[in-house]
Amino acid sequence: MIWPPLGRAQDGASRDPGRVKPAGLGRVTLRRVLPAGLTLDTSLPTWRGRAVRYVLIYLLMVVAMVTVRGATQHIRPELRAAQAREAELTTRRDTLALQLQSLENPQRLRSWAFANGMRRFTDANKVTETIAPLPSVRVPVSPERKLEVKTQWR
């Protein structure tokens, strides 16, 4: 058996009865955590191969991130320019709305109309006339159609 079962003492208390066991849980080792039958390869070539793989994966991820950053570096300046245009257009819209409100003022329209020779409807001369009716138009009558059905039995 490679490892002792999990229920047995690992610190040698069963082998040396005179030894005092320290208080607490004791040491936790890999042998206690790993299930029986599972082996952990800790040899130098294994760890060296893993290290090379991890470094290659890391380098691949760095290259991918740098490539993505390079491909998307134009987005941030364009976004800032679009935000500046949006702020400018919002300010312009608000200014134009205020100008429109001042131009649509009823007192301003009234003074402009009087300055251009317009008069109020109540002050204008009123003339009444009779309006002749429209001449009647004769609608052409279509000739009367007759429907004839003949049935022959054979």
Secondary structure, 3 states (H helix, E strand, C coil): CCCCCCCCCCCCCCCCCCCCCCCCCCCCCHHHHCCCCCCCCCCHHHHHHHHHHHHHHHHHHHHHHHHHHHHCCCHHHHHHHHHHHHHHHHHHHHHHHHHHHHHCCHHHHHHHHHHCCCCCCCCCCCCCCCCCCCCCCCCCCCCCCCCCCCCCCC
